[in-house]
Amino acid sequence: MCCSGDKVLLPRVPPPHELLQIFSNETFESRHFRQHIRSYNHVFSFTSLGVHMDETIVANGRGIYSFRA
């Protein structure tokens, strides 16, 4: 279902300049971010959602898109 069976290839997106700076600079903010990166990661990990996709809903290809968790 995803990427039309590997027929669609997405180009690599370069990382934002701000993200590169926060990892490579020696400013207070950069050092603080690197020291607490695990905490930031934990905060954002709760924004992810894991589900089992119900293939019976999308298999027929008719109707509107439905997402059932």
TORKEBA-410624 format. One record per atom (N, C-alpha, C): residue number from 1; x, y, z. Coordinates in steps of 0.001 Angstrom, whole numbers, padded with zeros to 6 digits. Layout:
# residues N
(NUM, (X, Y, Z))
...
# end
This chain:
# residues 69
(1, (000815, -001196, 000000))
(1, (000000, 000000, 000000))
(1, (000862, 001265, 000000))
(2, (001934, 001233, 000747))
(2, (002752, 002438, 000883))
(2, (003619, 002652, -000351))
(3, (003709, 003850, -000775))
(3, (004604, 004268, -001867))
(3, (004318, 003546, -003170))
(4, (003106, 003077, -003338))
(4, (002687, 002424, -004572))
(4, (003624, 001276, -004937))
(5, (003948, 000438, -003948))
(5, (004809, -000719, -004205))
(5, (006223, -000323, -004583))
(6, (006803, 000625, -003903))
(6, (008164, 001117, -004151))
(6, (008316, 001837, -005482))
(7, (007221, 002297, -006056))
(7, (007293, 003050, -007307))
(7, (007489, 004546, -007044))
(8, (007184, 004974, -005828))
(8, (007340, 006376, -005464))
(8, (008565, 006502, -004568))
(9, (009507, 007299, -004980))
(9, (010708, 007536, -004196))
(9, (010725, 008995, -003750))
(10, (010878, 009208, -002459))
(10, (010916, 010559, -001933))
(10, (012364, 011021, -001815))
(11, (012631, 012256, -002201))
(11, (014010, 012759, -002096))
(11, (014378, 012986, -000634))
(12, (015675, 012870, -000338))
(12, (016152, 013173, 001009))
(12, (015980, 014664, 001268))
(13, (015538, 014962, 002453))
(13, (015358, 016353, 002852))
(13, (016506, 016715, 003780))
(14, (017266, 017758, 003446))
(14, (018379, 018135, 004324))
(14, (017850, 018617, 005673))
(15, (018605, 018370, 006742))
(15, (018153, 018829, 008068))
(15, (018109, 020347, 008128))
(16, (017213, 020886, 008917))
(16, (017139, 022346, 009051))
(16, (018437, 022911, 009620))
(17, (018759, 024102, 009200))
(17, (019980, 024775, 009644))
(17, (020016, 024893, 011177))
(18, (018872, 025198, 011776))
(18, (018797, 025351, 013234))
(18, (019161, 024056, 013945))
(19, (018735, 022932, 013403))
(19, (019044, 021638, 014016))
(19, (020534, 021334, 013918))
(20, (021130, 021640, 012789))
(20, (022573, 021454, 012647))
(20, (023336, 022335, 013636))
(21, (022869, 023542, 013821))
(21, (023539, 024459, 014743))
(21, (023468, 023966, 016178))
(22, (022306, 023497, 016593))
(22, (022146, 023091, 017987))
(22, (022982, 021854, 018317))
(23, (023299, 021051, 017307))
(23, (024151, 019887, 017530))
(23, (025638, 020218, 017442))
(24, (025998, 021272, 016749))
(24, (027417, 021522, 016516))
(24, (027981, 022743, 017240))
(25, (027149, 023693, 017630))
(25, (027646, 024900, 018295))
(25, (028000, 024639, 019748))
(26, (028722, 025562, 020328))
(26, (029100, 025475, 021738))
(26, (028432, 026562, 022567))
(27, (027265, 027008, 022142))
(27, (026525, 028002, 022920))
(27, (025884, 027315, 024123))
(28, (025410, 028127, 025062))
(28, (024736, 027578, 026242))
(28, (023526, 026741, 025828))
(29, (022727, 027269, 024900))
(29, (021526, 026545, 024455))
(29, (021880, 025213, 023816))
(30, (022931, 025194, 023008))
(30, (023342, 023960, 022342))
(30, (023807, 022921, 023353))
(31, (024626, 023345, 024304))
(31, (025108, 022404, 025332))
(31, (023948, 021885, 026178))
(32, (023027, 022784, 026532))
(32, (021861, 022381, 027315))
(32, (021031, 021353, 026552))
(33, (020799, 021597, 025278))
(33, (020022, 020667, 024459))
(33, (020692, 019299, 024414))
(34, (021993, 019272, 024168))
(34, (022703, 017993, 024073))
(34, (022720, 017260, 025416))
(35, (022830, 018003, 026514))
(35, (022836, 017367, 027828))
(35, (021471, 016796, 028189))
(36, (020407, 017410, 027682))
(36, (019050, 016990, 028035))
(36, (018288, 016390, 026853))
(37, (019015, 015931, 025861))
(37, (018366, 015442, 024636))
(37, (017460, 014240, 024911))
(38, (017839, 013408, 025874))
(38, (017005, 012252, 026206))
(38, (015652, 012696, 026764))
(39, (015663, 013734, 027567))
(39, (014402, 014262, 028116))
(39, (013515, 014812, 027000))
(40, (014127, 015549, 026073))
(40, (013345, 016065, 024938))
(40, (012776, 014909, 024113))
(41, (013567, 013881, 023921))
(41, (013108, 012733, 023151))
(41, (011923, 012058, 023842))
(42, (011989, 011928, 025156))
(42, (010888, 011311, 025897))
(42, (009605, 012130, 025773))
(43, (009737, 013439, 025810))
(43, (008561, 014297, 025683))
(43, (007889, 014082, 024328))
(44, (008701, 014054, 023267))
(44, (008124, 013918, 021935))
(44, (007730, 012483, 021603))
(45, (008213, 011521, 022341))
(45, (007849, 010128, 022047))
(45, (006375, 009878, 022309))
(46, (005767, 010665, 023176))
(46, (004351, 010485, 023459))
(46, (003463, 011021, 022349))
(47, (004044, 011686, 021363))
(47, (003244, 012173, 020253))
(47, (003089, 011119, 019163))
(48, (003802, 009999, 019295))
(48, (003707, 008925, 018316))
(48, (002522, 008027, 018645))
(49, (001986, 007422, 017628))
(49, (000839, 006557, 017807))
(49, (001092, 005256, 017067))
(50, (000988, 004163, 017764))
(50, (001145, 002862, 017127))
(50, (-000201, 002169, 017034))
(51, (-000552, 001722, 015872))
(51, (-001834, 001045, 015686))
(51, (-001644, -000150, 014761))
(52, (-002610, -001011, 014791))
(52, (-002689, -002095, 013813))
(52, (-003663, -001644, 012737))
(53, (-003197, -001542, 011523))
(53, (-004037, -001062, 010432))
(53, (-005031, -002141, 010042))
(54, (-006291, -001772, 010009))
(54, (-007347, -002699, 009612))
(54, (-007431, -002694, 008088))
(55, (-006811, -003682, 007473))
(55, (-006728, -003746, 006009))
(55, (-008091, -003973, 005354))
(56, (-009062, -004475, 006098))
(56, (-010376, -004736, 005500))
(56, (-011092, -003438, 005127))
(57, (-010752, -002358, 005815))
(57, (-011404, -001076, 005521))
(57, (-010856, -000476, 004237))
(58, (-009552, -000550, 004038))
(58, (-008937, 000097, 002887))
(58, (-008775, -000839, 001697))
(59, (-009051, -002111, 001867))
(59, (-008799, -003090, 000810))
(59, (-009700, -002903, -000406))
(60, (-010928, -002461, -000197))
(60, (-011832, -002388, -001341))
(60, (-011579, -001169, -002217))
(61, (-010897, -000138, -001691))
(61, (-010553, 001028, -002495))
(61, (-011717, 001932, -002825))
(62, (-012853, 001714, -002227))
(62, (-014027, 002554, -002484))
(62, (-014312, 003411, -001258))
(63, (-014962, 004518, -001466))
(63, (-015378, 005361, -000352))
(63, (-014281, 006295, 000112))
(64, (-014560, 006961, 001229))
(64, (-013608, 007926, 001765))
(64, (-012559, 007213, 002596))
(65, (-011433, 007900, 002805))
(65, (-010375, 007347, 003629))
(65, (-010840, 007227, 005069))
(66, (-010599, 006110, 005693))
(66, (-010971, 005887, 007083))
(66, (-009768, 005426, 007873))
(67, (-009641, 005946, 009083))
(67, (-008565, 005525, 009971))
(67, (-009223, 005055, 011254))
(68, (-009055, 003779, 011564))
(68, (-009651, 003222, 012768))
(68, (-008547, 002696, 013651))
(69, (-008486, 003186, 014875))
(69, (-007461, 002734, 015825))
(69, (-008078, 001730, 016785))
# end
